[in-house]
Amino acid sequence: MGSITEVYSSVCKELKLRTNRYILEVLQETEGKTGDITLKLTGNDRLRKVEKVTNKDALALSRTLRDNDSVTGLDLRYNCITDEGAGHLADLLKENVCLRSLDLTCNDIQTDGAEYIAKSLTCNDALLSLRLTGNKIGNGGAMHFASMLQVNSTLQELDVADSDLGTQSVIAFAIVLNNNKSLRSVNISRPLLFSHQEETAVHLSGMLVVNQCLRELHLGKMGMTDCGVERLTDALRTNYTLKYLDLRCNRLTRDGARCLAKVLKNNGTLEILDLASNRIEDDGAFYLSQAIALPTCNLKALSIPSNNIATVGLVSLSRAMQANNTLTHIYIWGNRLEEPVCQAFSDLLSSGRLSSEQTDVCVYEVDGCVCLAEVFHGLKRHYYWTPSYGQDVNPASNAAVALTNTTLS
């Protein structure tokens, strides 16, 4: 067998397909490399001339990588892959025993493509991470993945956020996770839910009581209210494995924050809490600060941008950070950053208690007044896109990646 570039060229010739120059260039860059290789074929790379991957290119890649044991990651974000291309990649998953991660974020895969991939994973014991973010697989496609999780005992990370899931499939995931022992991270954010009775929260809370393997749970943009959060926190009091809870862009108020504060006081497992774009206000921030100040709280990162928090809440959080050194990352931009708040966080930064790489504000001074400006830092600022320069996974802009790598290991 020749080099991977030669194999790709011969496959294209055999199948009478046009060679994709972008794929060829990326494959050439892997020549001579040892160890695990990830093929980064993102369709939105601004630093090189990109020719987006199509269904025919997916077929060529599938044939090229079928017997390859050096490529362990395939990054195909932002391309033009549809159900047909998903079928070719499913064939690859059936035959390749070395591929560990597959990222298909923001392609055009729908229900049929989801079914192909899900069925291939019932007989695949190699893939650890699968991202289908932004593909409109719908309720039907998600149900196929829920069925797959009853059989697959290898997959550790599944991301189907922004994929038009319905109430039925979200509940199906919750039921399947009662028995699945391999999945460590699941993202089911932004489903299309039309009920206000919090049925999904009820089933997810029941799952958290039973499941002692899940480490990350992403429930953003679910329209969850304080009632749903209360059900979740009731379960979290007896769950000692979940480390990352993502509740951004919901409808939480101070009452939901109070429930979460009780969990932080009594359960030292939770390490990352994302409450961005809710409305916990001063009272909610104060409840959280009381929990954070306790030595039993092991929270490492708190994200609360755009929560209508003013001086009382933010200053109380800064004081809690002085009392407990465990909290190292805090994100506050989008709240009411009045002068006492600016001074409090200026003191945290100047004293070294808070690193400038671990918050989303920086200090500047105008006419003797201390002010705060936004810095592009956060837990997952590069979740939906890749930067045009610099690191794709910059620790300052994607702190959750570095934190979960340590907490989940």
Disulfide bonds with the S-S distance in Angstrom:
none
